[in-house]
């Protein structure tokens, strides 16, 4: 394996690692919002989640990049890409919930009571 392919593999692994970290970070944020708003201890949910998610992200990025800026750039690209994926998944989930709560017997725009 030459230096070029080894470097490419390291960048690909940093991109994947950043994607996994981003998925955990933003997925954890979405999950925290869902659970925290239903809890009697909302502040505890959000504080604990923030500390855990930020700690995981900082430590993970540190170990993935080893201080090299190309790996840092690849890792952050994966991290931010995961953000867009989680947003898309949350929107799909929201649409499924909204579609399942619509009364199948009613039609759109039919507000006449019988």
LOKOL-197268 format. One record per residue (C-alpha): residue in three letters; x, y, z. Coordinates in steps of 0.001 Angstrom, whole numbers, padded with zeros to 6 digits, always signed. Example, Ala and Ser with C-alpha at 12.3 -4.5 7.8 and 13.67 -1.06 7.14 Angstrom:
BEGIN
ala+012300-004500+007800/ser+013670-001060+007140/
This chain:
BEGIN
unk+000000+000000+000000/unk+001569+003290-001062/unk+001366+006672+000687/unk-001408+007950-001583/unk-003796+005072-000940/unk-002923+005057+002759/unk-003702+008779+002989/unk-006959+008312+001106/unk-007951+005483+003446/unk-007208+007647+006493/unk-009359+010465+005070/unk-012188+008050+004270/unk-012035+006653+007787/unk-012043+010188+009237/unk-015094+011034+007087/unk-016898+007900+008267/unk-015887+008492+011884/unk-017126+012072+011695/unk-020399+010837+010234/unk-020840+008392+013082/unk-020016+011060+015672/unk-022396+013494+013983/unk-025120+010866+013891/unk-024689+010227+017603/unk-024535+013951+018392/unk-027502+015138+016344/unk-029492+011934+016788/unk-028951+012267+020525/unk-030142+015865+020351/unk-033321+014843+018519/unk-033922+012014+020994/unk-033327+014360+023942/unk-035849+016855+022638/unk-038430+014090+022188/unk-037904+012612+025662/unk-036999+015782+027531/unk-040155+017664+026630/unk-042274+014812+027973/unk-040332+014604+031237/unk-040937+016365+034519/unk-037164+016982+034697/unk-036603+018729+031362/unk-033572+020697+032542/unk-031790+017579+033756/unk-032398+015847+030425/unk-031004+018725+028409/unk-028013+019388+030676/unk-026983+015741+030889/unk-027472+015222+027179/unk-025474+018327+026291/unk-022534+017334+028472/unk-022483+013763+027140/unk-022918+014727+023476/unk-020313+017500+023541/unk-017818+015325+025440/unk-018285+012461+023000/unk-017908+014754+019998/unk-014775+016542+021256/unk-012997+013381+022392/unk-014030+011496+019249/unk-012863+014246+016907/unk-009576+014508+018804/unk-008841+010792+018447/unk-010042+010556+014852/unk-007980+013473+013569/unk-004738+013106+015571/unk-004146+016805+014975/unk-003904+016589+011172/unk-005907+019263+009382/unk-006907+017101+006341/unk-008361+014483+008681/unk-010018+017246+010720/unk-011633+018628+007582/unk-012836+015158+006527/unk-014137+014415+010035/unk-016041+017698+010251/unk-017468+017138+006766/unk-018855+013793+007933/unk-020094+015366+011167/unk-022017+018128+009375/unk-023305+015704+006721/unk-024807+013616+009504/unk-026653+016731+010671/unk-028458+016985+007348/unk-029243+013262+007406/unk-030726+013496+010912/unk-032794+016540+009909/unk-034155+014626+006917/unk-034939+011561+009055/unk-036683+013700+011680/unk-038806+015334+008977/unk-039768+011916+007611/unk-040684+010786+011114/unk-042770+013920+011640/unk-044600+013350+008348/unk-045393+009770+009336/unk-046814+010936+012649/unk-048860+013683+010977/unk-050189+011283+008337/unk-051199+008709+010934/unk-053197+011274+012939/unk-055357+012377+010000/unk-058899+010992+010163/unk-059233+008724+007112/unk-062977+009442+006883/unk-062527+013177+006350/unk-061447+014940+003202/unk-059085+017895+002986/unk-061034+021128+003176/unk-064223+019400+004337/unk-065124+021343+007460/unk-068895+020908+007270/unk-070303+019210+010323/unk-073118+016747+009691/
